[in-house]
Amino acid sequence: MRLHDSVTWRRSDCEPWCHHGLKAVRRWCRVALLLTLVLTAGCGRQQAFPSRPLTLICPWSAGGGTDRVSRQLAMQLERRLGVPVNVINATGGSGVTGFTRGAKSRPDGYTLMMMTVELSMLHWRGLTDITSRDFAPLCLLNRDAAAVFVRDEAPYQSLSELEAAIREAPSPLKASGTAQGGIWHAALAGWLDSRGMPADAITWISLNGSGPSLQELMAGGLDIVCCAVAEADALLASKRVRCLGVMAEARLATAPDIPTFREQGADWQMAGWRGLGVPVDVPADRLEILRAAVDAEATSEEFREFLALAGFDHSFQSATEFAPTLEQQDRLFERVMTSEALGGVAADAEGGMMFPMVITGLLVMAAAAAVTSHFRSGQRLEASVSNQRGTRAEPVQAAVVVVAVAAFIATVDLIGFWLAASALLLLLLMRFGTRPLQAVVISVLAAGFVQVLFAGLLRVPLPRGVWLDG
């Protein structure tokens, strides 16, 4: 009886534990099955390229010439490729922000870069190490000569009158057209130098493109804008601005009434250009698909008509022709941007990464101060044992968060945003005490909501994982 009673007691004692243990095993089996289905969904499925939206990065503000060209080409590529092509205006840092984002994008063919002449200039100013060699060229789209604009009510009727006003003004006139050291700044500074005036004879206001510059000119905040004729076509047509000259070898076919600088006694020329590229190392098969699509649309009658109506020059070059042009432009601006005359234009003591570096440094200092203060308070002699245990646990929790976020960043391109975000949330929720089933549901739904919001409604492409990229 004693043995029987003992066995009976042990079974009854174990039944609750067995019951909960089996429930836990079943719960984790369901979680493992769900994750397995997610991981294998789409495995082995080959999709034609492109199978999802493309991103076209424009390094200048909306409304300017580069933005207009970008959006027209994106519209045409959407029809040809059968997927959305989203134009993203990644402005800032005199173009450094956009070019860096394009060069550092995943080389899968889904990110296109609207390359402009500043790409051949910025590294000579010491603002970035990104050059045209960080991109595989697709094609050259157009070239546009620089021109000088003033408000229609301005007293200057010719280039010589503007030159006299610059020389005689009690304080420097204000000018813009792009960011500090950009192509239009270099063009205007080069003209000043050719006329025996220093680059700082005018005050250059750094703005992100011709669109904001022309708006500021009309508002009275600027006296001069230097940009392409096509970028000011609407204001020219409405006679709200006056073009005093174009820095071209001959008068433009789209604006035959505007005299060249040479006609007015100033032997100075400079032009900007726009082209398309993708990050280096894009697979050859995808590169060929993109080049074929871009060549077809950039040489189409529709694109030619758009450029003509907007006053843009059409100077198409295929990838094989565009590559040596990029090398030639790089050598040209090495001489221009490092010359003594334009040294003031190229100078930029802060550099494009100054403020991100300062912010990062401040964050590191703040984190170090917080950790130091935390450990000091945890080592006080009067703290109880329980408090000491708590202070030891808190750094562990912080470390878990840091490691989880780092793992998310490292794997998001490989496994896709939804899966990486779900795993990150699941880990953090369970680490901080959420029940496993609740953590799984919350993680999957929250990550899915963000995916639908950005990739679906806002049309911002998110990483989908290597097995879904085709």
Order of alpha helices (4+ residues) and beta strands (2+ residues): alpha-beta-alpha-beta-alpha-beta-beta-alpha-beta-alpha-beta-alpha-beta-alpha-beta-beta-alpha-alpha-beta-alpha-alpha-alpha-alpha-alpha-alpha
